[in-house]
């Protein structure tokens, strides 16, 4: 087995290769003056099982295209099997049509992934498990970071209460609550599909008085959902609020939003490169175990 790191591997490739005791290499890449990507696989792969590691966060389109180039090149060079490890799965939230005529972008990129020659997909905590499994025609393995995040959360909480900021995150909150042996609840929200504005429809939260509230989601993007949930928790009497997610993007003024909402700590993983203020949990070993 050979482990190859793409341009957005976040050094997870080095750690995975070390854990597996495998040979490893880095893809060679550059941009031509006109903006086109150049990709080269600098190692012999004929007859080998190859693990290619590439997250697809911003710039998503560039990282996806590089991944397609790498996979097809590996197959052209005679690789026996290609396992695509995509720690952060870009376009995962575009898995349904909310308005007529919208592209199912997740379906498109996963279809291209398979057509490029990927035999297997390993990804960390995608937005919706079922659509990933349905859209990708090869084998799918999903890495659950919740137990590892829970270990870190146990160090900084004494009386935890887990909240899902919407119904879609309820299964994550339930998993986290089980790990922490804590109660959990959720908030119902509505999003305006034209403006993107989010409003709380109903809060099911009670019993958080003097507790360390942990808000759990798959992604923290602009921070709006987390900030709203934090304010509700404090209104209900929470002692403190911590935000936890697999993928911490913190786009725009997200950090300020979370801070002004009273969130005292943000915990995420290294599927993306988070800001320095985020406490990071390494998922390399979790990924290696699934290969």
Secondary structure as GFF3:
##gff-version 3
##sequence-region A 1 291
A	DSSP	beta_strand	2	5	.	.	.	ID=ss1
A	DSSP	alpha_helix	12	20	.	.	.	ID=ss2
A	DSSP	beta_strand	23	26	.	.	.	ID=ss3
A	DSSP	beta_strand	28	31	.	.	.	ID=ss4
A	DSSP	beta_strand	37	40	.	.	.	ID=ss5
A	DSSP	beta_strand	49	53	.	.	.	ID=ss6
A	DSSP	alpha_helix	60	76	.	.	.	ID=ss7
A	DSSP	beta_strand	81	86	.	.	.	ID=ss8
A	DSSP	alpha_helix	105	116	.	.	.	ID=ss9
A	DSSP	beta_strand	120	124	.	.	.	ID=ss10
A	DSSP	alpha_helix	129	135	.	.	.	ID=ss11
A	DSSP	beta_strand	139	143	.	.	.	ID=ss12
A	DSSP	alpha_helix	146	156	.	.	.	ID=ss13
A	DSSP	beta_strand	160	164	.	.	.	ID=ss14
A	DSSP	three_ten_helix	167	169	.	.	.	ID=ss15
A	DSSP	alpha_helix	170	180	.	.	.	ID=ss16
A	DSSP	beta_strand	183	191	.	.	.	ID=ss17
A	DSSP	beta_strand	198	203	.	.	.	ID=ss18
A	DSSP	beta_strand	212	220	.	.	.	ID=ss19
A	DSSP	alpha_helix	224	235	.	.	.	ID=ss20
A	DSSP	beta_strand	240	248	.	.	.	ID=ss21
A	DSSP	alpha_helix	254	260	.	.	.	ID=ss22
A	DSSP	beta_strand	263	269	.	.	.	ID=ss23
A	DSSP	beta_strand	279	281	.	.	.	ID=ss24
A	DSSP	alpha_helix	284	290	.	.	.	ID=ss25
###
